Amino acid sequence: MHKNKWLALFVIASFLTSFISPKASAETAFQAEKFPFKEMQVQVMPEFDYPEDWGTRDIPSLLVGQYGTITNKSGQDYEGKIEIPVPALEKGFEAYLVAEFPEENKPEVQRPYDVDKEKGIVTWKPAKAIKNNGTYKFVIEYYTKSIDVKDKKSFTYQLVNNADIEQLDVVFYAPMAAKEIKLEPKAESNTKSEYDEELYYYQYKNVKAGDNLNYSFSYKKDGTESTMEAINKKQPPNDENHSGVTATDQVTKGGTDNSKRPIIGVGGASIIGIALIIAGLFVFLGLKGNAVTRRGTANKNTKSKQQPKHTTGKKDTISANVEEKKELRKKLLTGKIDQEMYEEEMKKLM
């Protein structure tokens, strides 16, 4: 009798296990098609900077940053891992950062991650479950040694996407002092940053899963100085739009305690970037997006030079006007107002 009781319990447990396990597995398995992108911006940056452990600069660096906002369309809250395609088999591939943006206008927070070279994906688990129909913002940053050096320096870049993308922006940053720049296909728009860095911009809507995009980029450049090193030697632009307004200021709403920001690691890149470069691009193209900067060192080097000086009398009025313009710029870059409203408000301050 006792033996039959245990046998019955065993059969029931086996039945329940076979019923529950597949469901649990389905809940945690990542299916790219159920997590389409609301937005994605890709920044492709040859010779932008070098990690401390890079080695010889005879091999130029290629830095790629991907900023994505995915929407959970799985029909339920998701607590599993995220999988994003990366060129893991590319020469010298090295992931340097995976982070999430848990709150609007707050600093990014790093997440532990793994790279599966055979599958060509980077995986990580968000700190919190992604609510059904909720969105999740993240950034991935990696380096490769895929730039070919001959008479010209050249490389190809392919964006592999396994999910639909509602809005896609691709930005190529030409190295500082680069010449004879050639980019295929021809960019829709191009402009220069405040530091004369050439920027090339593509914008797409409703990109379907599997519609991979391919680009080829070539240029001439003397020396091995990185764009970051060149920028750090320059004075920041002397105008009201750059007085004391760094991307870190925008994200932290003017906070100055950088010690509370997440540490990215010695020699690693931090995706807190260069607002002084891409902010100009956003304004030029009339975009909303979040302003992001690169490398805290650049921010520290420029921030002390950018503090507005307070004066008296008539200059106080001018200073107040400048502050209002800066505040409008912040709102535009953080998406709180659109380009049309920004221009209207700016006219009132002229």
C-alpha positions as CSV (number, residue, x, y, z in Angstrom):
1,M,0.0,0.0,0.0
2,H,2.8,2.4,1.0
3,K,4.7,1.5,-2.1
4,N,1.7,2.2,-4.3
5,K,1.2,5.6,-2.7
6,W,4.8,6.6,-3.6
7,L,4.4,5.3,-7.1
8,A,1.3,7.4,-7.6
9,L,3.0,10.5,-6.3
10,F,5.9,9.9,-8.6
11,V,3.6,9.6,-11.6
12,I,1.8,12.8,-10.7
13,A,5.1,14.7,-10.2
14,S,6.4,13.4,-13.6
15,F,3.2,14.6,-15.3
16,L,3.4,18.0,-13.7
17,T,7.1,18.4,-14.6
18,S,6.4,17.5,-18.2
19,F,3.6,20.1,-18.3
20,I,5.4,23.0,-16.5
21,S,8.9,22.7,-17.9
22,P,8.2,23.5,-21.5
23,K,6.1,26.5,-20.4
24,A,9.0,27.8,-18.2
25,S,11.4,27.3,-21.1
26,A,9.2,29.2,-23.4
27,E,8.9,32.1,-21.0
28,T,12.7,32.6,-20.8
29,A,13.7,31.9,-24.4
30,F,14.5,35.0,-26.4
31,Q,12.6,35.2,-29.7
32,A,13.9,38.2,-31.6
33,E,10.8,38.6,-33.7
34,K,8.8,39.3,-30.5
35,F,11.1,42.1,-29.5
36,P,11.0,44.6,-32.4
37,F,13.0,47.8,-32.2
38,K,11.1,51.0,-31.6
39,E,14.4,52.9,-32.3
40,M,18.0,52.0,-33.0
41,Q,21.0,54.3,-33.6
42,V,24.3,52.9,-34.7
43,Q,27.5,54.9,-34.5
44,V,30.5,53.7,-36.6
45,M,33.7,55.4,-35.5
46,P,37.1,54.5,-37.1
47,E,40.1,55.7,-35.1
48,F,37.8,57.4,-32.6
49,D,39.8,56.2,-29.6
50,Y,41.9,53.3,-28.4
51,P,41.6,51.1,-25.3
52,E,44.7,51.1,-23.1
53,D,45.5,47.4,-24.0
54,W,45.1,47.9,-27.8
55,G,48.8,47.4,-28.6
56,T,50.4,48.7,-31.8
57,R,48.6,51.6,-33.5
58,D,49.8,50.3,-36.8
59,I,46.4,48.6,-36.6
60,P,43.6,51.3,-36.4
61,S,40.7,50.8,-34.1
62,L,37.1,50.6,-35.3
63,L,34.6,51.4,-32.6
64,V,30.9,50.6,-33.0
65,G,28.1,51.7,-30.6
66,Q,24.5,50.4,-30.8
67,Y,21.7,52.2,-28.9
68,G,18.4,50.3,-29.0
69,T,14.9,50.6,-27.7
70,I,13.0,47.3,-27.9
71,T,9.4,46.6,-27.2
72,N,8.2,43.4,-25.5
73,K,5.5,42.0,-27.9
74,S,5.7,38.4,-26.4
75,G,2.4,38.7,-24.7
76,Q,3.7,38.4,-21.2
77,D,6.4,39.9,-18.9
78,Y,9.9,38.8,-19.9
79,E,12.6,37.8,-17.4
80,G,15.0,36.1,-19.7
81,K,18.1,37.2,-21.6
82,I,18.5,39.6,-24.5
83,E,20.3,38.5,-27.6
84,I,21.7,41.0,-30.1
85,P,23.8,40.1,-33.2
86,V,27.4,41.3,-33.2
87,P,30.4,40.5,-35.6
88,A,32.0,38.2,-33.0
89,L,34.2,36.5,-35.6
90,E,35.5,39.8,-36.9
91,K,39.3,40.3,-36.5
92,G,40.1,41.6,-33.1
93,F,36.5,41.7,-31.9
94,E,36.2,42.7,-28.3
95,A,33.0,43.7,-26.5
96,Y,33.7,46.6,-24.1
97,L,30.3,47.7,-22.8
98,V,26.8,46.4,-22.3
99,A,24.5,48.7,-20.4
100,E,20.9,49.6,-19.9
101,F,19.0,52.8,-19.2
102,P,16.6,52.0,-16.4
103,E,15.3,55.5,-16.1
104,E,14.7,58.4,-18.5
105,N,17.5,61.0,-18.5
106,K,19.5,58.9,-16.0
107,P,23.0,57.4,-16.5
108,E,23.4,54.0,-18.1
109,V,24.0,51.0,-15.8
110,Q,26.3,48.2,-16.8
111,R,25.1,44.6,-17.1
112,P,27.2,41.4,-17.1
113,Y,27.2,39.8,-20.5
114,D,28.5,36.9,-22.6
115,V,29.6,36.7,-26.2
116,D,28.8,33.6,-28.2
117,K,31.2,33.7,-31.1
118,E,29.7,30.7,-32.9
119,K,26.2,32.3,-32.9
120,G,27.5,35.8,-33.3
121,I,25.5,37.2,-30.4
122,V,26.0,39.1,-27.2
123,T,23.7,38.1,-24.4
124,W,22.7,39.6,-21.1
125,K,19.9,39.7,-18.6
126,P,18.1,42.9,-17.8
127,A,18.1,43.9,-14.1
128,K,14.3,43.8,-14.1
129,A,11.6,42.0,-16.1
130,I,10.5,43.8,-19.2
131,K,6.8,44.4,-18.9
132,N,4.4,43.1,-21.6
133,N,4.2,45.9,-24.3
134,G,6.9,47.8,-22.3
135,T,10.1,49.1,-23.7
136,Y,13.7,48.5,-22.7
137,K,16.7,50.7,-23.7
138,F,20.2,49.5,-23.9
139,V,23.6,50.2,-25.4
140,I,26.3,47.8,-26.8
141,E,29.8,48.9,-27.6
142,Y,32.6,46.9,-29.2
143,Y,35.9,47.3,-31.0
144,T,37.3,45.4,-34.0
145,K,40.6,45.5,-35.9
146,S,38.9,45.2,-39.2
147,I,40.3,48.4,-40.9
148,D,42.6,47.4,-43.8
149,V,45.7,49.6,-44.2
150,K,47.1,50.1,-47.7
151,D,47.3,53.3,-49.8
152,K,44.0,54.1,-48.2
153,K,42.4,52.8,-45.0
154,S,39.2,51.0,-45.6
155,F,36.6,48.7,-43.9
156,T,33.2,47.3,-44.5
157,Y,30.4,47.4,-41.9
158,Q,27.3,45.2,-41.9
159,L,24.3,45.8,-39.6
160,V,22.7,42.4,-39.0
161,N,19.2,42.7,-37.5
162,N,17.0,39.8,-36.4
163,A,14.0,41.9,-35.6
164,D,11.9,44.7,-37.3
165,I,13.2,48.2,-36.7
166,E,10.7,51.1,-36.7
167,Q,13.2,53.9,-36.8
168,L,16.9,53.3,-37.6
169,D,19.7,55.9,-37.7
170,V,23.2,55.1,-38.8
171,V,26.0,57.6,-38.3
172,F,29.5,57.3,-39.6
173,Y,32.2,59.5,-37.9
174,A,35.2,60.2,-40.2
175,P,38.5,60.3,-38.3
176,M,39.8,63.8,-37.5
177,A,42.0,65.1,-40.3
178,A,40.8,62.3,-42.7
179,K,41.0,63.1,-46.4
180,E,39.5,61.6,-49.6
181,I,36.6,60.1,-47.7
182,K,34.4,57.7,-49.6
183,L,31.3,56.0,-48.3
184,E,29.1,53.6,-50.1
185,P,26.2,53.8,-50.5
186,K,26.2,57.6,-50.6
187,A,25.0,59.1,-47.3
188,E,21.7,60.9,-47.3
189,S,23.1,63.8,-45.2
190,N,26.5,64.9,-44.0
191,T,27.7,67.8,-41.9
192,K,30.6,68.8,-39.7
193,S,30.9,68.8,-35.9
194,E,32.0,71.9,-34.0
195,Y,35.5,70.3,-34.2
196,D,35.4,69.9,-38.1
197,E,34.8,66.2,-37.9
198,E,32.9,64.9,-40.9
199,L,29.6,63.1,-40.0
200,Y,27.6,61.0,-42.4
201,Y,24.1,60.1,-41.7
202,Y,21.5,57.6,-42.9
203,Q,17.9,57.3,-41.7
204,Y,15.5,54.4,-42.3
205,K,12.0,53.6,-41.4
206,N,10.3,50.2,-41.0
207,V,13.4,48.0,-41.6
208,K,12.3,44.4,-41.7
209,A,14.1,41.5,-39.9
210,G,16.8,40.0,-42.1
211,D,17.2,43.1,-44.2
212,N,20.8,43.5,-43.4
213,L,22.5,46.8,-44.4
214,N,26.0,47.0,-45.8
215,Y,28.4,49.9,-46.1
216,S,32.0,50.4,-47.3
217,F,34.2,53.3,-46.0
218,S,37.6,54.4,-47.1
219,Y,39.8,57.4,-46.3
220,K,43.4,58.7,-46.1
221,K,44.8,59.9,-42.8
222,D,48.4,60.7,-41.7
223,G,49.6,59.6,-38.3
224,T,47.9,57.6,-35.6
225,E,46.3,60.3,-33.4
226,S,42.7,59.3,-32.5
227,T,39.8,61.7,-32.8
228,M,39.5,61.8,-29.0
229,E,43.1,62.9,-28.6
230,A,42.7,65.6,-31.3
231,I,39.5,66.9,-29.7
232,N,41.1,67.0,-26.2
233,K,43.8,69.4,-27.7
234,K,41.2,71.8,-28.9
235,Q,39.4,74.5,-27.0
236,P,35.6,74.0,-26.8
237,P,33.5,76.3,-29.1
238,N,33.0,79.7,-27.5
239,D,29.2,80.2,-27.9
240,E,26.2,80.2,-25.7
241,N,25.1,76.7,-26.8
242,H,28.2,75.1,-25.3
243,S,28.7,77.0,-22.1
244,G,28.6,74.4,-19.3
245,V,26.4,72.1,-21.3
246,T,27.9,68.6,-21.7
247,A,25.9,65.5,-22.3
248,T,26.6,64.4,-18.7
249,D,25.0,67.7,-17.6
250,Q,22.0,66.9,-19.7
251,V,21.6,63.4,-18.4
252,T,22.2,64.2,-14.8
253,K,20.3,67.5,-14.9
254,G,23.3,69.6,-14.0
255,G,24.7,67.3,-11.4
256,T,28.5,67.6,-10.9
257,D,29.2,64.5,-8.7
258,N,30.6,62.2,-11.4
259,S,31.9,59.8,-8.7
260,K,28.3,58.4,-8.5
261,R,28.3,57.4,-12.2
262,P,28.9,53.7,-12.9
263,I,32.6,52.8,-13.5
264,I,33.2,51.5,-17.0
265,G,36.6,50.0,-16.2
266,V,40.2,51.0,-16.7
267,G,41.0,51.3,-20.3
268,G,37.5,50.6,-21.4
269,A,35.2,52.8,-23.3
270,S,32.2,54.4,-21.6
271,I,29.2,55.2,-23.6
272,I,28.7,58.6,-22.1
273,G,30.2,60.1,-25.2
274,I,30.7,63.5,-27.0
275,A,27.7,65.7,-27.0
276,L,29.8,68.4,-28.4
277,I,30.0,66.3,-31.6
278,I,26.6,64.6,-32.0
279,A,24.5,67.3,-30.5
280,G,25.3,69.4,-33.5
281,L,24.2,66.6,-35.7
282,F,20.9,66.2,-33.9
283,V,20.1,69.9,-34.3
284,F,21.2,69.9,-37.9
285,L,18.9,67.0,-38.7
286,G,16.0,68.1,-36.5
287,L,16.1,64.9,-34.4
288,K,14.7,64.3,-30.9
289,G,17.0,61.5,-29.6
290,N,18.9,61.3,-26.4
291,A,22.2,63.1,-26.3
292,V,24.9,60.6,-25.4
293,T,28.6,61.2,-24.8
294,R,31.7,59.1,-25.1
295,R,34.5,58.8,-22.6
296,G,34.4,60.5,-19.2
297,T,37.9,61.8,-19.8
298,A,36.8,64.1,-22.6
299,N,34.0,65.4,-20.4
300,K,36.3,66.2,-17.5
301,N,38.8,67.9,-19.8
302,T,36.2,70.2,-21.3
303,K,33.8,70.8,-18.5
304,S,36.0,73.1,-16.5
305,K,36.5,75.2,-19.6
306,Q,32.9,75.5,-20.3
307,Q,31.5,77.0,-17.1
308,P,29.6,80.3,-17.8
309,K,31.0,83.4,-16.2
310,H,28.5,85.6,-14.2
311,T,28.7,89.4,-14.7
312,T,26.6,92.4,-13.6
313,G,24.2,94.9,-15.1
314,K,23.5,94.5,-18.8
315,K,25.6,91.4,-18.9
316,D,23.3,89.7,-16.4
317,T,20.4,90.1,-18.8
318,I,22.5,88.5,-21.6
319,S,23.6,85.7,-19.3
320,A,19.9,85.0,-18.4
321,N,19.1,84.9,-22.1
322,V,22.0,82.5,-22.7
323,E,20.7,80.2,-19.9
324,E,17.3,80.1,-21.4
325,K,18.8,79.1,-24.8
326,K,20.9,76.4,-23.1
327,E,17.8,75.0,-21.3
328,L,15.9,74.9,-24.7
329,R,18.9,73.0,-26.2
330,K,18.7,70.5,-23.3
331,K,15.0,69.9,-23.9
332,L,15.5,69.4,-27.6
333,L,18.4,66.9,-27.1
334,T,16.5,64.9,-24.5
335,G,13.3,64.8,-26.6
336,K,11.2,66.9,-24.3
337,I,10.4,69.3,-27.2
338,D,10.6,68.8,-31.0
339,Q,12.6,70.8,-33.5
340,E,9.6,73.0,-34.5
341,M,9.0,74.1,-30.9
342,Y,12.7,74.6,-30.3
343,E,12.9,77.0,-33.3
344,E,9.8,78.9,-32.2
345,E,11.1,79.4,-28.6
346,M,14.6,80.4,-29.9
347,K,13.1,83.2,-32.0
348,K,11.5,84.7,-28.9
349,L,14.9,84.9,-27.3
350,M,16.7,86.6,-30.3
